[in-house]
Amino acid sequence: MPVTTKAAVSRPSGLTGTDAMIEVEDMSKAFGPVQALAGVSLHAQAGRVLGVLGPNGAGKTTLVRILTTLLPPDSSHARVAGLDIVRDAVVLRSAIGLAGPGR
């Protein structure tokens, strides 16, 4: 279990009074007839490490792409660093980073 202290965790300016860095409620995303995400909800605390595990085709990459504003969700309420992923997408992009696989 990782050890964190409140003093070591910096809070982005958009973060609300909660301790959530990522909040997702009932996220869905379909690509035509393929339902990539259906009713995904999660809460990740600031200063923690979150791993997303699942088999191929489970929707892990789709979830990350939505949370980093690269794809729009079909339905959901989601916030990252206190910012709404749809309404505050431009500001959110300047507050986060994403590294993908090298090719």
N, C-alpha and C positions, 0 to 999 in steps of 0.2 A: 504494500500500500504506500503510495507516495506521501511524503511529509511536506506540508505547506504551512506557512504562517501568514496571517493577515498582512503583516508588514511587507512580506515579499511579493504580494500580489498587487500589480498596478491595475487600476480600474479605468478602462477607456471612458472618455468623456460622455459617450452616449449611454452608458450603463445606468440603469435605474437603481432604485434602492434595494432591489432583490439581489441575491447572490448568484443569479443565473447568468451564464455567458451565452448559452443557447437554450431557447425555449421554442418548442414545436408542438402544435396542437392539431391533430387530425389532418395531417398532410396527405394529399393525393396527387398523383401525376400519371397520366396515361399517354401512350404513344399509339394513336389509333386504337385498335382492339386490345393492345397489350397494356395491362394495368401494372405500371412499374412500382408505384407506391399506393397503398390503400390504408388510410387511417393511422399513419405513423405519428406518434407523440413521444417526445423526450424532453428531458430537463438536464442540462449539464452545468454544474457549478463552475464559477470563475476559479482559476488556479488549479484545476484538475485536468487530468489527461483522460480523453474519451476515445475508446476504440469501437469501431463499428465492424462487426463480423457477420458473415453470412455467405451462402453459396453463390456461385456465378448466377447472375440474373435476379438477385434478391433486391436490388434497388439501392445499394450502397453508394455507387458513383452518382446516381440520379439525386439522391439526398444531398450529397456534398455539393453538387453543381447548383442545386436550388439554394442551399444555404449560403453559397458564395455569389449569388445573383447571376450565375451563368445561364440558368434556366428559370422560367417562371413556374410556380406551382399552379396546379389546376384549382386546388382549394387548400386553405390552411391559414392559420395565424402563426407567424414565426418571427422571432427576434433573435439577432446575434449582436452581442455587445450592447444590448439595449435598443438596437435600431431595427425597425421593421424591414424585412428583406425585400419588400416590394416598394413601399412608399419612400424608404430612405436608402435605396440601392446605391446611389452615387456616393453618398457619405460613407456607407458601409464598406464599399470597395477600397476606400482610402484607409480604412481602419484594420483590414485583415490582409492576410497573405495566403496563397495557395500554391503548393508545389506538386506538380504531377509527375508521372513516370517519365524518365528520359528515353529518348528513342534514337 
